[in-house]
Amino acid sequence: MTDSYTPYREALLKELLPAMGCTEPIALAYAAAEAGKRLGGYPESIDVEVSRNIVKNVKSVIVPNTGGLYGIEAAVAAGFVSRRPEAKLQVLAQVSDEERAEIGRRVHEPMTIRQSTEPDVFFIRVTGTLRGKTTSVTIRTYHTNITCIEEDGRRIFSEGDVCEDSAPRENWSIAELIRIAREMPLKGTETESLLRRQMGCNLAIAREGLKGSWGATIGQILLARDTDDPAVKARAWAAAASDARMNGCELPVVIVSGSGNQGITASVPVAIFGEALHSTDEEVIRALLLSDLVTIALKQGIGKLSAYCGAVSAGCGSGAGIAMLEHLSDKEIEAVISNALAITSGLLCDGAKSSCAAKISMSVEGALLALDMVKHKKAFRAGDGIVQETTDDTAAAVGRIASQGMVDTDREIIRVMLHES
């Protein structure tokens, strides 16, 4: 059925995907798995071509089901060993003990890794040769978007194999998203199932993050402050989920805007506050719907893999969702988003790694401060730095800064990370 809600349903269906592990290394594993399946085994030679932003987001994160290995070599080796491309972002979910041992051996074999000359921010090309046959798989723009497959230099599949980093984006207004979240029919729908899966998966990995010694244990450190305060719990549980995810936990996360950390940030704080406020089941699901839609809308303006931390967008989303749970008006919810953008828009993305958990915590804290301001009848005014006359205009300004103004910043971050002079 097509109605006014259809574009939002379709966006959620596209965005709310289960993934095991950080999505950039998993995209590499997915490309390698597709190539390996077509070759019928592990290649004798491997060539990997990636954009610098892929290097940034893969360099320091542990690849799940590899025994604690990290980096491009581990992701590609794992994909070639597993050869289960049909699982897409869960391509490494069913790795056996024998396969894990093989990954540990293969990761030390020679592999050529080159920085791409393509204009895409998000670009992966994995090529393998086995018994005289060469297969190449190209992914552009987003994690599962295979745009070209070549066998022995001949294209056997090609669809959208051009740079799409400047593709037009949805022109969603925040006021409309609030209306959609309040009114969209949910009971018994696929959208409701997607939202429930997101909350269930992301809370499960948060629980694991609070139990194990994952990463820098940011979630556990935060929770030690106060186990009962929902503001502390919201930050701690979201951080704990990232602690586990960034450090090889084999539980899936439901992503938003291509990011598990954004999927976590958009959902876990809403669930924590829903419980603390004794909200109804429908109220929590609608608040999560708003959080996801706001996250998607803000991230669209920023673009893929920029120097701007995506947790900021998701923090704004969760702040909006919590504001809805606290029965704030539409205008007040808009003010929460605008305030949060003014507070936390300076957070940089320096790749996927343990400190992402701390940045998630700070993004949620910024959103909660923004919410407290509104409840005290305070808001930043137009002209206060980047704050504009409307929330939509402020969001557009942030998108402009992130997608255009921070291009050189992103390059410099990568140079620092790679120890380039």
C-alpha angles and dihedrals in degrees: 000000000000118000139136090289095055098093090053094046090050092049091052092047089053096043107038099074128151114241133175112214133359107326100232096058088040089055088054090049090048092053091047092047091053092049092044094050090053091048092047096228148017111315125248089219131021131197120189124190118186140164117253091251090059087053089052095051097042102040100085108021125101115241111226121244093019100100094257100314120148140189138045095305092055094047094049094044091049092052094049091048096046098041095187103132091157087074090061109183090012091053092129097042097100102042111150126219090254092051091047090054091048091051088054090055098040096050089072094054118102115278127172113226120186135176111244123246090204116113094235120114087208110045133145129171119175120186127185133181124203128169092345096311120114124199126183127191123193126198122188138180099357139026104265098029103118103185102172139022121185129187117194090342095309121115110234094169131024127163125154092346094166134094109278100174089117096047116142115267134216113273098223121167119214091230090056092049091054090051091048092050091051097045112026111116106246112160111112093355131129088245091060090050091051092051093047091049090051093052094044096049096043095047089049093057090044089057089050090049090055092051105044134056095255120167114309092340092234092163094054092046091052095045090054087069094065127341094197106045107099091210090058093041092051091055094041098048093046091048092047091055089054091045088060098039096049092049103053106277110165096217117108125246126204106233133213124201089002093302132107091198090056090047089053095046093049095051116026099060090048090053092048093051092043089059094043093049093045088235120178120258091251092049091055094048092049091048089052090049090055092046092053094046093049091047092051093046095050094044092051090065093048098049132210125325099347130159087262115097109244091210087076091066092047091046089056088049094052090046089055091048093050090047088055090051088053089053097244118166123258092257091049091051089052089051091053090056093047092048092048092051090052092051106044108022091106095071111119128216110228096169136280115311143112096297090065086083091060092048090051089052092052092047091054090046090052090051092049091050089049089052093049090051092055092047086055090050093251129130137160112259130232106273094036095123110293095354112121135195094272135028090242090054091048090051090049090050091052090049090052092049092048100042099037111014096046098050092101090042089056092051091050092049090054092047089053092048092050092045092240118160 
